[in-house]
Amino acid sequence: MDFGPYLFLAVLEGTVTAAVLALTALGLSLVFGVMRIVNVAHGEFFMLGAVLAWWIASMLAGHPAVGFLAALVLSPLIVGAVALVCERTVLKRINYDPEATIVATIGILYIIQQLALTFYGADARPVEAPVHFRVVFPWFGYSGYKLVVVVASAVLLIATWFVLTKTRLGLVMRATQYDRETAQAFGIPVDRVYAVVFAIGAMLAATAAVLIVPIQQAHYLMGGDPLLLSFIVVIIGGLGSILGTVVAAIIIGLSDGIISVFFSPTLAKILATLLVALVLVVRPQGLFGRTSR
């Protein structure tokens, strides 16, 4: 039996995982980098995006693309609004204290999770893909939608990079990240910047969830793995680094795909955790992170 086709399939699956993971982890990295807080509820914003995608798509009859596109627009907006409410009513009131924020976001995690269980239920539900075609390779046919996910994720990552590096909003966010006190002295409304960053981080996670939910069914416990893998990517890539997030997501995604196909998904998670430990020992700021002054 040829080894090549299996390796190629593993690389394809790993690329899909890396694309969605990069989008999810970028939201967490932005919150880490700008606000200097740990958002433990990030995975639940991912889950909420998937659950809302199912709900929105199920309400719209007709071609599956109509419901999916509506979910792709509305679900991140709703999740962003929920995140904004959480930031204004909880995180702002505790003054973004790092230790208190961990406890607060754990509380937000359980609230969102239990609300999803109450109103959505414990069943896993699929969202139909907006397109159905297969790309034929020499050895097998492959889901065209999965390749669409890779392209869509790449476009969104580039758009995020453009906003952060080429717009006034990105300039304000980077100024706040580098020095909060100086930014305030120059009239930048830091509290508003924090609110926007927290909402954008949640929206990126929700967008990734909408893209992946036709492949992985939506259920109320699906936020755990994205949260863990996002933390791994952020630690390896470096806080606030888009390039680091993408590179680390590719490393973790491809290794997860290849090791899962040839060995087991559990081994892939173990090796990813060991890689985090190695990075923390050798380069604590991450591959592309800056050493704090």
C-alpha positions in Angstrom: 0.0 0.0 0.0 1.4 3.4 -1.0 2.4 5.8 1.7 2.1 9.0 -0.4 -1.7 9.2 -0.7 -2.1 8.8 3.1 0.5 11.5 3.7 -1.2 13.8 1.2 -4.6 13.3 2.8 -3.1 14.0 6.2 -1.5 17.2 4.9 -4.9 18.3 3.5 -6.7 17.6 6.7 -3.9 19.4 8.7 -4.2 22.4 6.4 -7.9 22.7 7.1 -7.3 22.4 10.8 -4.4 25.0 10.7 -6.6 27.5 8.8 -9.5 27.4 11.3 -7.1 27.3 14.2 -5.2 30.3 13.0 -8.4 32.3 12.8 -9.5 31.2 16.3 -6.1 31.7 17.9 -5.7 35.2 16.3 -8.7 36.4 18.3 -7.2 35.1 21.5 -3.8 36.5 20.6 -5.3 40.0 20.1 -6.9 39.9 23.5 -3.7 38.7 25.1 -1.5 41.2 23.3 -3.5 44.3 23.7 -5.4 43.8 26.9 -2.9 41.6 28.7 -5.6 39.3 30.1 -6.3 35.6 29.8 -9.8 35.0 28.2 -10.7 31.5 29.3 -14.1 32.0 27.8 -12.7 32.2 24.2 -13.6 28.6 23.4 -17.2 29.3 24.5 -17.5 32.2 22.1 -16.3 29.7 19.4 -19.1 27.3 20.5 -21.7 30.0 20.6 -20.8 31.0 17.1 -21.4 27.4 15.9 -24.7 27.0 17.8 -26.0 30.4 16.5 -24.9 29.3 13.0 -27.1 26.2 13.3 -30.0 28.3 14.6 -29.8 30.9 11.9 -29.3 28.4 9.1 -32.3 26.3 10.3 -34.6 29.3 10.2 -34.0 30.0 6.6 -35.4 27.8 3.9 -34.2 27.4 0.4 -30.6 26.8 -0.8 -28.2 25.9 2.0 -25.9 28.7 0.9 -28.5 31.3 1.9 -28.6 30.1 5.5 -24.9 29.6 5.7 -24.1 33.1 4.4 -26.6 34.6 6.8 -25.0 32.7 9.6 -21.5 33.8 8.5 -22.6 37.4 8.8 -25.0 37.4 11.7 -23.4 34.8 14.1 -20.1 36.7 14.5 -22.0 40.0 15.0 -24.2 38.4 17.8 -21.2 36.8 19.5 -19.3 40.1 19.3 -22.3 41.9 20.9 -22.3 39.2 23.7 -18.6 39.7 24.2 -19.0 43.4 24.4 -21.7 43.1 27.1 -19.4 40.7 29.0 -16.5 43.2 28.7 -18.5 46.2 29.8 -20.4 44.6 32.7 -17.7 42.3 34.1 -14.1 42.9 32.9 -14.3 46.7 33.0 -15.7 46.6 36.6 -12.7 44.5 37.8 -10.3 46.9 36.0 -8.9 44.1 33.8 -7.0 42.7 36.8 -5.2 39.6 35.4 -6.0 37.3 38.2 -9.6 38.4 38.6 -10.1 38.2 34.9 -9.2 34.5 34.8 -11.9 33.8 37.5 -14.4 36.1 35.7 -13.9 34.5 32.3 -14.2 31.0 33.8 -17.6 32.2 35.2 -18.6 33.6 31.7 -17.5 30.2 30.2 -19.9 28.2 32.4 -22.7 30.7 32.0 -22.5 30.5 28.2 -22.1 26.8 28.2 -25.1 26.2 30.5 -27.3 28.6 28.5 -26.4 26.7 25.3 -27.3 23.4 27.0 -30.6 24.9 28.3 -31.8 26.4 25.0 -29.9 24.4 22.4 -29.8 21.0 24.0 -27.1 18.3 24.4 -27.5 16.9 20.8 -24.9 17.6 18.1 -26.5 19.2 15.1 -25.0 19.7 11.6 -25.1 22.8 9.3 -25.3 21.9 5.6 -22.4 23.1 3.6 -23.1 25.9 1.2 -21.4 24.1 -1.7 -21.1 20.5 -2.7 -18.3 19.5 -5.0 -15.2 17.4 -4.9 -11.7 18.1 -6.1 -10.3 15.0 -7.8 -6.7 14.3 -7.1 -4.8 11.3 -8.6 -5.5 9.1 -5.7 -8.9 10.3 -4.4 -11.6 12.9 -4.4 -11.5 15.6 -1.6 -14.2 17.8 -0.2 -14.2 21.1 -2.1 -15.8 22.9 0.8 -12.8 22.1 3.0 -10.6 23.9 0.5 -13.1 26.8 0.5 -12.6 27.0 4.3 -8.8 27.3 3.8 -9.2 30.1 1.3 -11.8 31.9 3.4 -9.6 31.7 6.5 -6.6 33.0 4.5 -8.7 36.0 3.2 -9.9 36.8 6.8 -6.4 36.6 8.2 -5.1 39.0 5.5 -8.0 41.4 6.1 -7.2 41.3 9.9 -3.5 42.0 9.1 -4.5 45.0 6.9 -6.8 46.4 9.6 -4.1 46.1 12.3 -1.2 47.5 10.2 -2.8 49.9 7.7 -5.7 51.6 9.4 -6.2 54.1 12.2 -8.0 51.5 14.3 -5.0 49.2 14.1 -2.6 52.1 15.0 -4.7 52.9 18.1 -4.8 49.2 19.1 -1.0 48.8 18.7 -0.3 52.0 20.6 -2.5 50.7 23.5 -0.7 47.4 23.3 2.8 48.9 23.6 2.0 51.4 26.4 -1.4 51.9 27.9 -0.4 54.9 30.1 1.2 56.8 27.2 -1.8 56.0 25.0 -4.1 57.5 27.6 -1.9 60.6 27.9 -2.3 61.2 24.1 -6.1 61.0 24.4 -6.7 57.4 23.2 -9.8 56.0 24.9 -8.2 52.8 26.2 -11.4 51.4 27.7 -13.1 51.7 24.4 -10.2 50.1 22.6 -10.3 47.2 25.1 -14.0 46.7 24.4 -13.5 46.7 20.6 -10.5 44.3 20.9 -12.5 41.9 23.1 -15.4 41.9 20.7 -13.2 41.4 17.6 -11.4 38.5 19.3 -14.8 36.8 20.0 -16.0 37.5 16.4 -12.9 35.9 14.9 -13.6 32.8 17.0 -17.2 32.8 16.0 -16.3 33.2 12.3 -14.0 30.2 12.5 -16.8 28.2 14.1 -19.2 29.0 11.4 -16.7 27.9 8.8 -16.0 24.6 10.5 -19.5 23.7 11.6 -20.5 22.0 8.3 -17.5 19.7 8.9 -17.9 19.3 12.7 -21.4 19.3 14.1 -22.3 22.1 16.6 -22.7 21.0 20.2 -22.5 22.8 23.6 -19.2 21.2 24.6 -17.2 21.9 21.5 -15.3 24.9 22.9 -12.7 22.9 24.8 -10.4 21.8 22.0 -10.3 25.2 20.2 -9.5 26.9 23.5 -6.6 24.5 24.3 -5.2 24.6 20.8 -5.5 28.4 20.7 -3.5 28.7 23.9 -0.9 26.4 22.4 -0.7 28.4 19.2 -0.5 31.8 21.1 2.3 30.5 23.4 4.3 29.1 20.6 3.8 32.0 18.1 4.1 34.9 20.6 1.6 37.3 22.1 0.0 39.7 19.6 2.0 38.4 16.6 -0.1 37.7 13.5 2.8 36.0 11.8 3.6 34.0 14.9 0.0 32.9 15.2 -0.2 31.7 11.5 3.2 29.9 11.7 2.3 28.2 15.0 -1.2 27.3 13.7 0.4 25.7 10.6 2.9 23.7 12.8 0.1 22.5 15.1 -2.4 21.9 12.4 -0.2 19.9 10.1 1.3 17.9 13.0 -2.2 17.2 14.3 -3.4 16.1 10.9 -0.4 13.8 10.1 -0.1 12.3 13.6 -3.9 11.8 13.9 -4.0 9.9 10.5 -1.0 7.7 11.2 -1.1 7.3 15.0 -3.9 8.9 17.2 -5.3 12.3 17.9 -4.4 11.9 21.6 -0.7 11.5 20.7 -1.0 14.7 18.6 -2.3 16.7 21.6 0.5 15.2 23.8 3.2 16.3 21.4 1.7 19.7 21.0 1.8 20.2 24.8 5.4 19.0 25.0 6.2 21.5 22.2 4.7 24.3 24.4 6.9 23.2 27.3 10.0 23.3 25.1 9.2 26.8 23.8 8.5 28.1 27.3 12.0 26.8 28.4 14.0 27.9 25.3 12.1 31.1 24.2 9.4 32.1 26.7 8.2 35.0 24.6 7.3 32.7 21.7 8.9 32.2 18.3 7.9 35.7 17.0 7.1 37.5 20.3 9.1 40.4 21.7 10.9 40.3 25.0 9.1 42.6 27.4 11.1 45.6 28.6 
